[in-house]
Amino acid sequence: MSNTSAAYVANNETIVCYAPQMVTSKGIWLGDKPLKFSLPVFILQLLLIVATSRLLHFFLKPFRQPRVVSEVLGGFILGPSVLGRSKFGEIVFPLRSVMVLDTMANVGLLYFLFLIGVEMDISIILHIGRKALAIALAGMLFPFIISVSSSFIIHKELTTIERSSYILFLAVALSVTAFPVLVRILAELKLLKMEIGRLAMSAALISDLCGWFILAFAIALSDKETFEWTSIWVLLSSTLFVIFCIFMVQPAVKWLIRQTPEGDTFNEFSICVILSGVMISGFITEAIGIHAVFGAIIYGLVIPNGPLGITLIEKLEDFVTGILLPLFFASTGLKTKISIVVGVYNWALLILVIFLACAGKVVGTLLVALFYKMPLREAVTLGFLMNTKGLIEMIVLNLAKKQNVLDERLFTIMVIAAVAMTGMITPIVTIIYRPARTSVPYKWRAIQSTKPDAELRVLVCIHSPRNVPTIINLLEASHPTKNSPLCIYVLHLVELTGRASAMLIVQGTQESGRPAVRPMQAQSKHVIKSFKNFMQHNSCVSVHPLTAISHYSTMHQDICNMAEDKRVTFIVIPFHKQQMVDGEMASMNPAFRILNQNVLANAPCSVGILVDRGLSGSTDLAVNQLSHHIAVLFFGGPDDREALSYASRMAEHPGNSLCVVRFLPGENSAKLKTEPSLAPTNPKTLKEQTDSRHEKLLDNDLIKDFRIKAKNDESLVYIERLVNNGEETVEALRSVDDIHDLFIVGRGQGIFSHLTAGLTDWSECPELGAIGDLLASSDFSAKVSVLVVQQYTASGVQEEETGVSDSPSQQDKQ
């Protein structure tokens, strides 16, 4: 060690010496060992912690485990419980590096809680009902009683002051529900929009806020020597700090916002001042005697929602939640030593803590839920959901260890219990609560079977505001009238990724008039505003905005469930590629394609995939002056009939023209050869031949009706093209007039035709079908939008259904 060495006390037992000048090394070529210096050691620790937690999260993701579990488990593995027992711990996590690691972990914690404060919607509390309030209070009261009882069992030797501190810290750790973690679990289990999900969120929010107040009080009481005066000064100073933030800091921040013209970005000085305020607030509350995190979250709460909040979150969130915050959870795991939990007594104590904590929450919640006549299964499920632990529990346990309220053994037991309780929530809830979907049959699942004077219900899926203009123009061209109005459900698709904001998820499930605090919320508001403007300019259109927040792998369930719940006839979803400036089609997100495939496979109604290359609208024209030239490429089959049915509805608009090009086999078309194994007497062959004849009859009937209409309407054109194979089909498609601005084609699922033979071999996107894939490719000469339609043809629900009403009133009677 150098002569400028210093020392600090770790765990009140071990004195660790370090050299302040040994921060960066000169390199291995000059004889320095990098791991003897502070910066290289911290970088290695950071890399190991992030990599380990990410790897664990990858393996635990199929089990729907929240990220906090993988991050604490990562600390277990890297700490003295596993790898730290060898030389690895001495080399990578030496005691002299703990101070730097803990400091950076707490910096990350400060800024994360500041972001939570920025996006927190306190007004939600004003709308919480009595049931949720009672569940939250009962869920905290019973664990508090258990904390008092257990303090006499676990620590008989405690003084009155020590016991009061122990009870308060333990009560917070056992009774609080982690609101952010719970919301993510509810989103994973798709319970957000159910009654049990709403109750759990509301009760958890109250529990979380109460936990912060109790924790501040517990810190104030934790001084054993000057209990009375210290507590009074701490509480008084904290109150003055809150008043100062509300009446001084908030007006100052609003003045700073007013200096930036609307629409302009905030300058570097303004952002620097705001971010420096986080450190200043943390310093003040740390000096007062409560933890610095209280200053950060209170300071975040006084930041007004709007453009400033969006800017702060954009600049901080990824770095704070992805890099710095895992340090805090991992450092908690690093402080645990599972090897000291030995013997029957300690393991029995661990099981007792887990049992009492769960039992207290479940019993308290169960009593209130039964009082409000909730079903027993839902009440028990709600009780387990309220046992979710997360950030505040880890803060409580770390503070309790720092204040010597918990020794190393109890600290380890409580951390293990918190992780175990959080980890078992999802499996338990999945087992005991499986909400049965009451599938209500409805008649109008396809456009072809919908009556001309019936309401057309359309579910429109939106990824980003870029999808909005063409979809609105498509709907506008669908000719909504008083006899056949258009009911549009706008579903904004938001991916549930990483440590997604709990408030984003909650506010995503409800329409709010508050300013957006996140970029995704701002996008949602722009989308909703665009569709609302469309509705205001067309009295025959109703718009209902919705949000689906889920992983893309399961998002199709949200879309299909929403379509079935709203009894939708047609789902419109964007193609996974978008046109670039140079005209090429580029993939936006590979997950979009998988989502589209899943929707096609599971949709309860007809589906249309929109390849967006732009579609003119009536921005500067009256609605009745709208002009679209639509072309339907008809090869036959249910999908093509659905495409023609939708196009026929659009053709009723006085400003639209429709050209139907029917492709028929020529004289030299390849003949279908019958294999010996499929002789005409084979029942399978006979059924296929019968189905084929039936499909042709249906095609001819629909085409016949259209040709009759076309005779008396100049805007309708019917053309027949004779082709013999796939090559001639491609040539015929390229020769179609380029005046059209929208192609509507059927997907052609389950239909084999020699007219498209060979086209599927080169298909880049089979989900569009042979023709749709060709039209959507960058090689095709016509650069216009394409709508690929798939008709709903599931067995058992066809247009011949009888006795099923589509009116809400009769549905309720059923």
ZAMARGU-4260 file (C-alpha; in steps of 0.2 Angstrom, whole numbers, plus 5000, padded with zeros to 4 digits):
<rodrens>
0) 5000/5000/5000 | 5006/5018/4997 | 5009/5031/5011 | 4992/5039/5006 | 4982/5024/5011
5) 4966/5026/5020 | 4954/5014/5030 | 4936/5011/5033 | 4926/4999/5043 | 4916/4986/5034
10) 4902/4977/5044 | 4908/4985/5060 | 4921/4971/5061 | 4934/4971/5047 | 4946/4986/5043
15) 4950/4987/5025 | 4964/4998/5018 | 4965/5005/5001 | 4976/5017/4992 | 4966/5032/4985
20) 4979/5034/4970 | 4976/5016/4964 | 4962/5020/4953 | 4968/5017/4935 | 4983/5005/4931
25) 4997/5008/4919 | 4993/4992/4910 | 5000/4974/4911 | 5015/4978/4899 | 5022/4990/4913
30) 5020/4976/4926 | 5003/4983/4934 | 4989/4970/4939 | 4973/4978/4933 | 4963/4970/4946
35) 4973/4978/4960 | 4965/4995/4954 | 4948/5002/4958 | 4942/5006/4940 | 4946/4990/4931
40) 4939/4980/4946 | 4922/4990/4945 | 4921/4988/4926 | 4923/4969/4927 | 4911/4968/4942
45) 4898/4978/4931 | 4900/4967/4916 | 4899/4951/4926 | 4883/4957/4936 | 4874/4963/4920
50) 4879/4947/4910 | 4874/4935/4924 | 4857/4944/4927 | 4853/4944/4909 | 4858/4926/4907
55) 4847/4921/4921 | 4833/4931/4915 | 4834/4923/4898 | 4832/4905/4907 | 4819/4911/4919
60) 4809/4920/4906 | 4799/4905/4900 | 4793/4903/4919 | 4787/4921/4918 | 4799/4927/4932
65) 4801/4946/4935 | 4819/4953/4932 | 4821/4957/4950 | 4822/4938/4954 | 4836/4935/4941
70) 4846/4950/4947 | 4846/4945/4965 | 4850/4927/4960 | 4864/4934/4950 | 4871/4942/4966
75) 4869/4925/4975 | 4879/4916/4962 | 4893/4929/4961 | 4893/4932/4980 | 4900/4922/4995
80) 4885/4910/4993 | 4892/4901/4977 | 4907/4908/4967 | 4913/4920/4981 | 4918/4905/4992
85) 4933/4902/4981 | 4947/4913/4975 | 4935/4921/4963 | 4928/4931/4977 | 4944/4938/4983
90) 4950/4943/4965 | 4934/4950/4958 | 4924/4956/4973 | 4938/4960/4986 | 4932/4970/5001
95) 4941/4986/4996 | 4929/4987/4981 | 4913/4985/4990 | 4912/5004/4994 | 4913/5009/4975
100) 4901/4996/4970 | 4888/5001/4983 | 4890/5019/4979 | 4887/5016/4961 | 4872/5005/4965
105) 4864/5019/4976 | 4867/5031/4962 | 4857/5020/4950 | 4844/5018/4964 | 4842/5037/4966
110) 4840/5040/4947 | 4828/5025/4945 | 4817/5031/4959 | 4818/5049/4952 | 4811/5042/4936
115) 4797/5033/4945 | 4792/5049/4953 | 4792/5058/4936 | 4780/5046/4929 | 4770/5043/4945
120) 4751/5047/4943 | 4746/5051/4960 | 4728/5055/4954 | 4725/5037/4952 | 4723/5036/4971
125) 4708/5047/4971 | 4699/5035/4960 | 4703/5019/4970 | 4687/5011/4978 | 4683/5006/4995
130) 4686/4987/4991 | 4704/4990/4985 | 4708/5002/5000 | 4701/4989/5012 | 4711/4975/5004
135) 4727/4985/5005 | 4725/4990/5023 | 4720/4972/5028 | 4735/4965/5019 | 4746/4977/5029
140) 4738/4975/5046 | 4739/4956/5047 | 4758/4955/5043 | 4761/4969/5055 | 4753/4959/5069
145) 4764/4944/5063 | 4779/4955/5064 | 4775/4960/5082 | 4772/4942/5087 | 4788/4935/5078
150) 4799/4948/5086 | 4796/4940/5103 | 4800/4923/5096 | 4815/4927/5086 | 4823/4941/5097
155) 4818/4939/5115 | 4833/4949/5121 | 4828/4966/5112 | 4825/4982/5122 | 4809/4992/5119
160) 4817/5004/5107 | 4826/4990/5097 | 4810/4980/5096 | 4800/4995/5089 | 4813/4997/5076
165) 4814/4979/5072 | 4795/4978/5071 | 4793/4993/5059 | 4807/4987/5047 | 4800/4969/5047
170) 4782/4975/5045 | 4787/4985/5030 | 4797/4970/5023 | 4782/4958/5025 | 4767/4969/5022
175) 4772/4979/5007 | 4767/4974/4989 | 4779/4979/4976 | 4768/4988/4964 | 4780/4989/4948
180) 4784/4970/4950 | 4765/4965/4952 | 4760/4975/4937 | 4772/4966/4926 | 4766/4949/4933
185) 4748/4954/4929 | 4753/4959/4912 | 4762/4942/4910 | 4747/4933/4916 | 4735/4944/4905
190) 4725/4949/4921 | 4727/4968/4919 | 4709/4971/4912 | 4700/4959/4923 | 4693/4964/4940
195) 4705/4954/4950 | 4719/4963/4941 | 4712/4980/4944 | 4709/4976/4962 | 4727/4970/4964
200) 4735/4985/4956 | 4725/4998/4966 | 4728/4989/4982 | 4747/4987/4978 | 4748/5005/4974
205) 4741/5010/4991 | 4752/4997/5000 | 4768/5004/4991 | 4765/5022/4996 | 4761/5017/5014
210) 4777/5007/5014 | 4787/5022/5010 | 4779/5032/5024 | 4782/5018/5036 | 4800/5016/5031
215) 4804/5034/5033 | 4796/5033/5051 | 4806/5017/5054 | 4822/5026/5050 | 4818/5040/5061
220) 4815/5028/5076 | 4831/5017/5072 | 4842/5028/5083 | 4844/5019/5099 | 4853/5032/5109
225) 4844/5049/5106 | 4827/5041/5101 | 4815/5055/5106 | 4824/5071/5099 | 4832/5062/5084
230) 4815/5056/5078 | 4807/5073/5081 | 4820/5082/5071 | 4820/5069/5057 | 4802/5070/5054
235) 4801/5089/5056 | 4815/5091/5043 | 4807/5079/5031 | 4791/5088/5032 | 4799/5105/5028
240) 4809/5097/5014 | 4792/5091/5006 | 4785/5108/5008 | 4800/5116/5000 | 4799/5105/4985
245) 4780/5108/4982 | 4781/5127/4984 | 4798/5131/4979 | 4805/5118/4967 | 4790/5114/4957
250) 4787/5133/4952 | 4805/5135/4948 | 4804/5119/4936 | 4788/5126/4928 | 4797/5143/4925
255) 4811/5133/4917 | 4799/5124/4906 | 4791/5140/4900 | 4808/5147/4894 | 4808/5133/4881
260) 4796/5137/4866 | 4783/5123/4863 | 4789/5110/4851 | 4808/5114/4854 | 4819/5103/4863
265) 4826/5107/4880 | 4843/5114/4880 | 4858/5106/4889 | 4858/5118/4903 | 4840/5114/4908
270) 4842/5095/4908 | 4859/5097/4918 | 4850/5108/4931 | 4836/5095/4933 | 4847/5080/4934
275) 4858/5089/4947 | 4843/5092/4957 | 4842/5073/4960 | 4859/5073/4968 | 4855/5089/4978
280) 4838/5081/4984 | 4847/5065/4989 | 4861/5074/4998 | 4848/5084/5008 | 4837/5069/5014
285) 4853/5060/5018 | 4859/5074/5029 | 4842/5075/5037 | 4843/5057/5042 | 4832/5048/5030
290) 4839/5038/5015 | 4843/5048/4999 | 4830/5039/4989 | 4817/5048/4998 | 4824/5065/4991
295) 4825/5057/4974 | 4807/5051/4973 | 4799/5067/4981 | 4809/5077/4968 | 4803/5067/4954
300) 4785/5069/4960 | 4786/5088/4958 | 4792/5087/4940 | 4777/5092/4929 | 4771/5079/4917
305) 4774/5083/4899 | 4788/5086/4886 | 4801/5088/4900 | 4796/5071/4908 | 4797/5063/4891
310) 4814/5070/4888 | 4821/5065/4905 | 4815/5047/4903 | 4822/5046/4885 | 4839/5051/4891
315) 4840/5041/4907 | 4829/5025/4907 | 4840/5013/4897 | 4856/5017/4905 | 4848/5017/4923
320) 4837/5002/4922 | 4849/4992/4911 | 4866/4995/4919 | 4865/5004/4936 | 4849/4997/4944
325) 4855/4979/4942 | 4870/4984/4953 | 4858/4987/4968 | 4849/4970/4967 | 4865/4961/4964
330) 4874/4970/4978 | 4860/4964/4989 | 4863/4946/4984 | 4882/4949/4986 | 4879/4953/5004
335) 4870/4937/5008 | 4879/4922/5014 | 4868/4906/5012 | 4881/4896/5021 | 4877/4904/5038
340) 4859/4898/5036 | 4863/4881/5043 | 4855/4869/5055 | 4837/4864/5057 | 4833/4880/5067
345) 4838/4892/5054 | 4830/4883/5039 | 4814/4881/5050 | 4815/4900/5053 | 4816/4903/5034
350) 4801/4892/5031 | 4792/4901/5045 | 4795/4918/5039 | 4789/4913/5021 | 4774/4905/5028
355) 4769/4919/5040 | 4772/4932/5027 | 4761/4923/5014 | 4748/4918/5027 | 4746/4936/5034
360) 4743/4943/5016 | 4732/4929/5011 | 4721/4929/5027 | 4720/4948/5027 | 4715/4949/5009
365) 4704/4934/5010 | 4693/4941/5024 | 4690/4957/5015 | 4687/4949/4998 | 4674/4937/5006
370) 4666/4951/5015 | 4663/4959/4997 | 4657/4942/4991 | 4671/4938/4979 | 4673/4920/4974
375) 4684/4910/4985 | 4697/4906/4971 | 4698/4924/4966 | 4701/4929/4984 | 4715/4917/4987
380) 4723/4922/4971 | 4722/4940/4975 | 4730/4936/4992 | 4745/4927/4984 | 4747/4942/4971
385) 4748/4954/4986 | 4764/4944/4992 | 4774/4951/4977 | 4791/4958/4983 | 4803/4970/4974
390) 4813/4986/4976 | 4806/4993/4992 | 4808/4977/5001 | 4827/4976/4996 | 4829/4994/5001
395) 4821/4990/5018 | 4832/4975/5021 | 4848/4984/5016 | 4843/4999/5028 | 4839/4987/5042
400) 4856/4978/5040 | 4865/4995/5039 | 4855/5001/5055 | 4860/4984/5064 | 4842/4980/5065
405) 4845/4964/5056 | 4861/4954/5058 | 4869/4944/5044 | 4859/4928/5047 | 4842/4937/5047
410) 4846/4948/5033 | 4850/4932/5022 | 4834/4924/5028 | 4824/4939/5023 | 4832/4941/5006
415) 4829/4923/5002 | 4811/4924/5008 | 4808/4939/4997 | 4815/4931/4982 | 4806/4914/4985
420) 4789/4923/4988 | 4791/4933/4972 | 4797/4918/4962 | 4782/4907/4967 | 4768/4920/4963
425) 4767/4916/4945 | 4767/4897/4946 | 4754/4897/4960 | 4742/4909/4952 | 4744/4900/4936
430) 4739/4884/4945 | 4725/4890/4956 | 4717/4903/4945 | 4713/4900/4927 | 4699/4912/4921
435) 4687/4904/4909 | 4683/4914/4894 | 4665/4914/4891 | 4666/4914/4872 | 4650/4922/4866
440) 4646/4916/4848 | 4641/4929/4836 | 4636/4929/4818 | 4645/4942/4808 | 4663/4935/4808
445) 4666/4938/4789 | 4662/4953/4778 | 4654/4942/4765 | 4641/4936/4778 | 4637/4953/4785
450) 4621/4961/4780 | 4622/4977/4769 | 4612/4987/4782 | 4622/4980/4797 | 4636/4989/4807
455) 4653/4984/4802 | 4665/4981/4817 | 4683/4983/4813 | 4698/4980/4825 | 4713/4991/4819
460) 4730/4986/4825 | 4743/5000/4826 | 4762/4998/4830 | 4767/5017/4828 | 4759/5033/4821
465) 4767/5029/4804 | 4753/5016/4802 | 4739/5028/4805 | 4737/5039/4789 | 4735/5024/4777
470) 4723/5014/4789 | 4712/5029/4792 | 4711/5032/4773 | 4707/5014/4770 | 4693/5015/4783
475) 4687/5031/4776 | 4685/5023/4759 | 4675/5009/4767 | 4659/5020/4765 | 4652/5021/4782
480) 4633/5026/4781 | 4619/5028/4793 | 4612/5011/4788 | 4629/5003/4789 | 4640/5013/4801
485) 4658/5009/4805 | 4663/5004/4823 | 4682/5005/4824 | 4692/4998/4839 | 4709/5005/4838
490) 4721/4994/4847 | 4739/5001/4850 | 4751/4987/4851 | 4765/4990/4864 | 4779/4978/4868
495) 4781/4973/4886 | 4800/4973/4886 | 4814/4974/4900 | 4809/4983/4915 | 4794/4991/4907
500) 4786/5006/4917 | 4772/5000/4929 | 4763/5017/4927 | 4764/5015/4908 | 4756/4998/4909
505) 4742/5004/4921 | 4739/5020/4910 | 4739/5009/4895 | 4724/5000/4901 | 4714/5016/4903
510) 4711/5032/4893 | 4718/5047/4903 | 4717/5066/4900 | 4734/5068/4909 | 4749/5074/4899
515) 4760/5060/4892 | 4775/5056/4902 | 4783/5043/4891 | 4787/5042/4872 | 4775/5027/4870
520) 4761/5037/4879 | 4764/5051/4867 | 4762/5040/4852 | 4746/5033/4859 | 4739/5050/4862
525) 4744/5055/4844 | 4736/5039/4837 | 4720/5042/4847 | 4719/5060/4842 | 4720/5056/4824
530) 4706/5043/4825 | 4696/5055/4835 | 4698/5068/4822 | 4692/5056/4809 | 4677/5052/4819
535) 4672/5070/4821 | 4672/5072/4802 | 4661/5057/4799 | 4645/5055/4809 | 4644/5037/4804
540) 4660/5032/4812 | 4663/5028/4831 | 4680/5025/4838 | 4685/5016/4853 | 4704/5017/4858
545) 4712/5002/4867 | 4730/4997/4871 | 4738/4980/4872 | 4754/4979/4882 | 4762/4961/4880
550) 4776/4951/4873 | 4775/4950/4854 | 4775/4931/4856 | 4758/4931/4865 | 4751/4948/4859
555) 4740/4938/4846 | 4730/4932/4861 | 4726/4950/4866 | 4721/4954/4848 | 4710/4938/4846
560) 4702/4940/4863 | 4698/4958/4860 | 4691/4954/4843 | 4680/4940/4851 | 4675/4951/4865
565) 4670/4966/4854 | 4662/4954/4841 | 4673/4961/4827 | 4670/4956/4809 | 4687/4962/4802
570) 4704/4964/4809 | 4717/4975/4800 | 4735/4973/4805 | 4750/4981/4797 | 4763/4972/4787
575) 4779/4969/4795 | 4788/4979/4781 | 4787/4997/4777 | 4792/5007/4762 | 4808/5017/4763
580) 4812/5033/4754 | 4820/5024/4740 | 4804/5013/4737 | 4812/4997/4744 | 4802/4987/4757
585) 4812/4985/4774 | 4807/4975/4789 | 4803/4985/4804 | 4804/4971/4817 | 4805/4953/4814
590) 4793/4950/4829 | 4779/4959/4819 | 4779/4945/4806 | 4777/4931/4819 | 4763/4941/4827
595) 4754/4942/4810 | 4756/4924/4807 | 4749/4920/4824 | 4734/4932/4821 | 4730/4923/4805
600) 4731/4906/4813 | 4720/4911/4828 | 4709/4925/4823 | 4690/4923/4827 | 4685/4933/4811
605) 4692/4939/4794 | 4709/4947/4794 | 4717/4959/4782 | 4736/4962/4782 | 4739/4980/4775
610) 4755/4983/4765 | 4757/5001/4767 | 4764/5011/4752 | 4753/5026/4755 | 4735/5029/4751
615) 4728/5046/4748 | 4714/5053/4759 | 4702/5067/4760 | 4713/5079/4770 | 4709/5093/4758
620) 4693/5086/4750 | 4676/5083/4756 | 4672/5065/4761 | 4660/5062/4746 | 4674/5068/4734
625) 4686/5055/4739 | 4694/5046/4724 | 4702/5029/4725 | 4705/5017/4710 | 4704/4999/4718
630) 4708/4983/4709 | 4703/4966/4715 | 4713/4951/4708 | 4701/4936/4709 | 4708/4918/4707
635) 4694/4910/4717 | 4691/4903/4735 | 4684/4910/4751 | 4698/4922/4753 | 4696/4930/4736
640) 4677/4931/4739 | 4680/4940/4756 | 4692/4952/4747 | 4678/4955/4733 | 4665/4958/4747
645) 4675/4971/4755 | 4680/4979/4739 | 4661/4980/4734 | 4657/4989/4750 | 4671/5002/4746
650) 4664/5003/4728 | 4648/5010/4735 | 4657/5026/4739 | 4653/5039/4726 | 4672/5043/4724
655) 4678/5026/4722 | 4680/5015/4706 | 4683/4996/4707 | 4691/4985/4694 | 4689/4966/4696
660) 4701/4956/4686 | 4697/4937/4686 | 4710/4925/4681 | 4704/4909/4673 | 4713/4894/4666
665) 4717/4894/4647 | 4716/4880/4635 | 4734/4875/4638 | 4732/4875/4657 | 4740/4860/4665
670) 4728/4846/4669 | 4727/4839/4686 | 4734/4821/4686 | 4726/4808/4697 | 4738/4797/4706
675) 4735/4779/4708 | 4733/4780/4727 | 4720/4793/4724 | 4708/4785/4712 | 4691/4792/4709
680) 4683/4780/4721 | 4694/4786/4735 | 4683/4795/4748 | 4696/4808/4750 | 4697/4812/4732
685) 4678/4812/4730 | 4677/4825/4744 | 4690/4836/4737 | 4682/4836/4720 | 4665/4840/4728
690) 4673/4854/4738 | 4681/4861/4723 | 4665/4861/4713 | 4656/4869/4727 | 4669/4883/4729
695) 4668/4886/4710 | 4649/4888/4711 | 4651/4901/4725 | 4664/4910/4715 | 4653/4911/4700
700) 4638/4917/4710 | 4647/4931/4718 | 4655/4936/4701 | 4638/4935/4693 | 4631/4947/4706
705) 4645/4959/4703 | 4644/4959/4684 | 4625/4963/4685 | 4630/4978/4696 | 4644/4983/4684
710) 4632/4984/4669 | 4623/4999/4677 | 4638/5007/4685 | 4652/5015/4675 | 4663/5015/4691
715) 4663/4996/4691 | 4674/4986/4678 | 4675/4967/4676 | 4690/4960/4666 | 4694/4941/4663
720) 4712/4935/4659 | 4716/4918/4653 | 4732/4911/4659 | 4740/4894/4658 | 4753/4894/4672
725) 4762/4905/4685 | 4773/4914/4672 | 4758/4920/4662 | 4750/4925/4679 | 4765/4936/4683
730) 4765/4944/4666 | 4746/4947/4667 | 4748/4955/4684 | 4762/4967/4677 | 4751/4972/4663
735) 4737/4978/4675 | 4734/4997/4673 | 4745/5007/4685 | 4731/5020/4689 | 4726/5009/4704
740) 4731/5015/4721 | 4725/5000/4731 | 4726/4981/4727 | 4714/4969/4737 | 4718/4951/4735
745) 4714/4935/4744 | 4727/4926/4754 | 4722/4909/4745 | 4724/4898/4760 | 4721/4880/4757
750) 4718/4883/4738 | 4729/4875/4725 | 4729/4882/4708 | 4739/4879/4692 | 4738/4898/4689
755) 4749/4901/4703 | 4760/4886/4702 | 4778/4889/4706 | 4775/4906/4713 | 4775/4899/4731
760) 4792/4892/4728 | 4800/4909/4728 | 4788/4917/4741 | 4797/4928/4754 | 4782/4930/4765
765) 4770/4915/4763 | 4758/4923/4775 | 4753/4935/4761 | 4749/4920/4749 | 4757/4919/4732
770) 4749/4934/4724 | 4750/4945/4740 | 4769/4941/4741 | 4772/4946/4723 | 4763/4962/4725
775) 4772/4967/4741 | 4789/4963/4734 | 4801/4977/4730 | 4803/4969/4712 | 4785/4972/4707
780) 4783/4987/4696 | 4767/4994/4704 | 4771/5003/4720 | 4754/5004/4728 | 4746/4998/4744
785) 4740/4980/4745 | 4727/4973/4757 | 4728/4954/4759 | 4712/4946/4765 | 4709/4930/4774
790) 4691/4925/4777 | 4685/4917/4793 | 4680/4899/4788 | 4681/4889/4804 | 4669/4875/4805
795) 4654/4877/4815 | 4652/4896/4813 | 4647/4901/4796 | 4634/4912/4788 | 4621/4899/4791
800) 4621/4901/4809 | 4604/4904/4816 | 4597/4910/4833 | 4612/4920/4838 | 4609/4938/4840
805) 4622/4952/4837 | 4614/4965/4848 | 4621/4968/4865 | 4605/4968/4874 | 4600/4950/4867
810) 4618/4944/4871 | 4616/4950/4889 | 4600/4940/4890 | 4609/4924/4884
</rodrens>
